[in-house]
C-alpha cells in the first residue's frame, strides 16, 4: 500500500504530465482530487503554474490562480518566474492573467533579464507590449474614491474597469482608440472626467522620483488627447444638430478626418499633423522621451508621427512590413480582406465601412487591372496544350 507521500508525489506528477500534454479535462479532474496547495515543485524547481504559463495555457493558469497559486513563487535554477515563462510562450492573455494576479514585471532572471526583455529576445513583441503597458487596477481606482476634503471622486466607480481596459490596450492607433471608446459609451459620456483623470495619472507618473515611467506618462497624455478631441467633436455638433447625436457618428467623424489621404492620395497628412500636435502638447518637455520623439519627428526624412509614438509606447521591432494589419485601425493580423480586390485587410465590416471612402477608387482600379490582363491571355496555344496532355498520359 502506498504511503501518503507517495500518493501525493504521484498526484503532482500526474498534474505536471497533464500540463505537458495540454489535457485540460485530465488536469481539472486531478486538480479537483488534489486537496493540498498547488505550489509544489518538479525536479527543476518549477511550479505547476510556471509549467502552465510556459505552455501558454490560459485555462490551466486561471485554474491554478483560482486555487491560490503563488504567482511569484519558484525555485528555478535560473530564477525564471511564471511571467518569464508566459512571456516566452507568446501568450499575451496568460501574461495579463499573471500580471492581474500580482506578478512582478521587474523581476529578473539569473542573467538580469525581465520577462518583457526575454519576450523581445524571442520576437514575441505583442507580449512585450502587453507587459510594458500594464498598470494595476488600483492606479485608476484611486481616483474613484474622494481624497482629502473632496465630496465627490474625480471618477465614477463604474468607470474604473472600462478605463482600466482602455489604458491597457496595446494598439494605440487613434482610430482603434476611437472605436474602443465607441464600444464603451460610458467613457464618452464622461469624457471630461476621463480626460482629467488621465492627465492626473500622467503627472503622477512623472513625479515618482526614481520610479518615474516617462513612457507610461506619455501614453496617459496621448489617451487623454484622443478622448478630448472626440469630445470636442461632440460639443461642436450639439448646437447644429436637431436630433440627438449617436455616439458612433462622433467617432466616425473623428476616424474619417484622420483617414482622409493627402494630395498624393496615400499619405495621411491630417493624422500626422494631429499626432504631432499631441506630442507638442506633452507638458513634461525636459524628459528624455519627449526629446527622443521630437528628434525623430524633425529628422531629415522623418517617419510618420504614428510610428514614432508607437515605437515610444510599445518599443521598436523588426520586420514590421511583413506583418499584415487592418487598413483602418492598424490591428495586426486582421481576419478579413476586401471581397473585391483582396489587396487590403480589415478587422471586420465596421473597419471596412469606415475605410471605404478612401479605398473605393483604388479598389475599382485594382479590380479592372486583372480583367485586362486576363483578356490578353485569351489566346491559348492548343497545340502546346495537347502536347502537354499527351505527355501526362504517357507518364
C-alpha angles and dihedrals in degrees: 000000000000119000122235090256092053092049090049092048092050091048092051091048090050090053092051090047092050090052092048091051094042090235101157095176093053090043092054092047097049092042090053090054093047107092100182133073122295098225095097123133137229124220090281095053093254123140125222088252091056091050092049091047091051089052089050090232105154094183092056091044091052092048091051092047089050088055090055101262112177105243093203097042124114146115097210111159091233095042096246113166128209087261091055089054092045090051091050090050090059093229109139090184092058091048090050091052091049093047092049088052092055105270111166110238091194095058112118133207126229092285093050098256124140123218093260091050091053090048090052090049091059094040100254093141097161088056090050090054092047092054096042093048094049121116126171116257088238090069090067097031087062089074093051091069122070111254125210111325095353116129093194130031123245090241131038111242091236089062096057097086098042091046091047090053090047092052094047092057115122098199104079097178104135093230091053090049089051091051090048089054090047089056090050104050093172089070092051092047088056096036096138093055093042092051092047093050091049091053090048089051088051092053092044091052091053094051100055094103111216091005094057112141108201094180094054090045090056091047091055089050091047093051091047090051091053093048091048093050093051090047090052090054090053092049092051092051096050099077094046099045123084094189126061109271118247114227094229090057090061093050090045091055090049094047097046091048090057096040094052107115124232127244092288089058093236114059118082097225096164092052090047092052092046093052094044088055088052091054091046091055095053101123099212099073097161095064123105094238092058093049092049092052093047090048091053094045094050098044122118097266101017122198118235117287089241092057091047092051092044092051090048095052102031102025132243121297138181131238093026091152091062093060116089115226140181111271090218108043105010095241110160122245098007118202101229142051131205102277092220108046101012088210101108129049134216139186093231144325091289092061091043091052092050092051098042094092087061100036102043096083094047091043092056091049093048092047093052094047096067090049093059090045092050091049089056089057096054093102106083124188100236094188091055091047092049091049092051092050092051091051090052092050092046091049 
